[in-house]
Amino acid sequence: MKISKSWRNKPLFRRQGDVRFKTGLEASELLVGEAMRRDAHETEFIDSIQSTMQCLSPIFDRNPKYAFVAKQLMEPERYIQFRVAWIDDVGVVRMNRGFRIQYSSSLGPYEGAIHFGTHVNYAVVKALGFDTVFSNALTGFDLGAAVGGSDFNPFDKSEAEMQRFCQSYMTELAKYVGPGTDSPWMGMGVGEKEMGYLYGQYKRINTKTSSMGQPFLSFSNPNFHKAPGYGVVHFANQILQDRNESLKGKRCLILGSGKVARSVAEKLIEYGAIPLTFSDESGHVYEPDGINPGRLKAIAKIKEERGALLGRYIISSTSAQFNDPENMLDIPCDLCFPCGAMNDISAEAVNKLADNGCLGVVEGGASCVTPAARKVLRKRGLAYGPHTMTMTGPAIVHALGTDVTDEMLAEEVERVYRNVKKTAQEFNARGDLFAGANIYGFLRVANVMMTHGAV
């Protein structure tokens, strides 16, 4: 990395007089302050900016020019919001908001998830888009970053309503996405069925449905659907190997019960680990002896039914405990895999896990661990697999194409993990995978952005 001291004499901001910085920490604080000035109401986005800029301050110390690139990167290239009108089964016209934020195309065409849920809003989409920039860059492939979705709740709708909504959503979204332009993939509340409906509507109104032989939105390879969960477990295996441990025999708490959580459990069983729990809005189920393939199949059958709650599982199991203990984090475990909502794991939750002998937390969802909880993880010496790194599975398999296998995914995960670990050491953050992931991803994007000029 070339040192460019002349950039330290340039003002980072010029809104009310020239504002300069002397240290990398000061630069990161100025960048966070600017984000808060413009978007203080976007809590999730501000949290993401703060956490990331703290990691990047050593880069700004070594080369001040990168602070100016970070200023550009805080603003997405394009933000699209639109009305999604659809008719429910009663014949009433319903209304939702649709989003697609095309955050960065510096490395390549936009790519990223679509999320459906009542929690989806502008701030959430923007935060996820910002994180996806680093996550996609981390793969080493030429991938841009985008995220989209809607504040539509897919869990209390009939199949017919789901199809009508997806068709209405894609009718508008199709103007902005396409092969070689923007490739959406599955996210929270968006599974195989939803992607099928979206693709069906896309090909109805467009003639080009593939690029370089790779189908757009149509993922026939089952590894596409299981990549998020499988990738998480492969990263967990790498983290434990670094500590001279293995997944075999490890008792694992899983928060959530969606497609990612279930594929995490499936891969954990293959590694010889013991998944103990699943959870949803109805509560949690706990199998003291572990969830075996048969029990996982029963849970999957329940959750694949739209709107079905996990509590039904206790009818088919004589050993399962439902909401017992009341707080699932009271269950002794070796590893915790939060695969549910954002900010699920608080500082208090980390302390409880550590007190119960937990060795680490590996994120299976976006920003499941709060910024305060990350500090406690470091303080208590627990291993931490950040979502920026662990959720690269979908991007990796999408880049590798339709013939990708789980073995190929595991090899790429090992490569990514080595890069993150090496970067953390290089910037005096040994063992801090969150810092290493953000720094490595930022440098890949920033080095290309600098060749593009002020765009």
Summary of the structure (lengths in Angstrom):
residues: 455
radius of gyration: 21.8
end to end distance: 22.4
largest distance: 70.2
contacts: 1619
relative contact order: 0.12
helix: 49%
strand: 17%
